[in-house]
Amino acid sequence: MKKSMVLCAALALILGTMDASAKKLPVETKGGEGLPSLDVSSVKDTVGTTGVKLKKWYSFDVGKGQTFKFTMNTVGIVNVVDSKKRSTLQGTIESYFDDSKTIGGTVFLVNTNGITMRKGFTFKGDAFGATTAVIDFANVKSPEDVKGVPGISISLGSAADKTFTIDKGSLRLNKKGAISGNANFTLVEGAKFNASSPEGQNIRLGNITLGERATLDVTSGKNLNVRDIATGKDVGELYLAAAKNLNVRSILGEKKDENVDVKVELRAGERLRLRSASNVNADVYAKNVRLTKSNASDLGTVNFFGTSEKKSAPEKFSIAKGTKIAKLNYWDGTAEKSAEKITTPKRVTEKNFAEYITPTPAPQPI
């Protein structure tokens, strides 16, 4: 009987906690109940002379199944949490202009305690940004003054569907600016996703799908790990960089009219590993490169250099047996050279590269 009572009490506590979490909405600094919406015209403070409104909150959470709505009379609003509470976003944030029908406007969240975006988090608007960096808004005079702040930004202004959703997993920004989690998400046509971390802080992302003309731009101050990236036929930009090590499990592109048009740029200060890739053109820059691990990789044009733009080669590298490369541009120690229609007969490294990669003869003058 006692065990049954204990179990019932524990279950009630869990359900009560879950219910309270689900009902969470932003709370103003003066306290009170969570708000379901905010008319931005009621906000008096602005960020410098930008015209962007500045709103302080005691807490800023949107629980599962909940919706928080901004009505804009300006280009955007910066929301700052001035307590010691982390932010958790699992519901929907919507941003509209004055007519409450036209989706638009920029919403930015600043919380130095940490920000977590979980499965189900959805944003509808022109742009959403999140950072845990300390920003001195008293010295902000224009949008240029806050450029380069580490964090996440999602731009949907050019997208037909101004919606971003985390389909699975979570995305977390900690106090130091590191970005972690296993979030899976899709960038709709024309959308842009930017993420950056400060020096010494890692970034880890899950599976990402890029629609047509979508852009993925990620720069890590230390290590960057990404699971799988799938792209459409016409990608705006795919740029991944790490100050130290870059690891990507796979990049899968699509052919357009039998031509490989998906271009990616991969940069690492130390080691770069790309396990599998197909139907992509790649600029690869790193000291130590493991280009593929799977013999199913089929690449277009690959620019294969060291850490500088040209006139250098990786100190160490490995290309898996059976890897196909339509055209390889590389530095052989004295000049930039090219090789075409390569299928590596065995694992190729810096030691046997010259034996298996033959430069394409220069065209003879007529």
Disulfide bonds with the S-S distance in Angstrom:
none
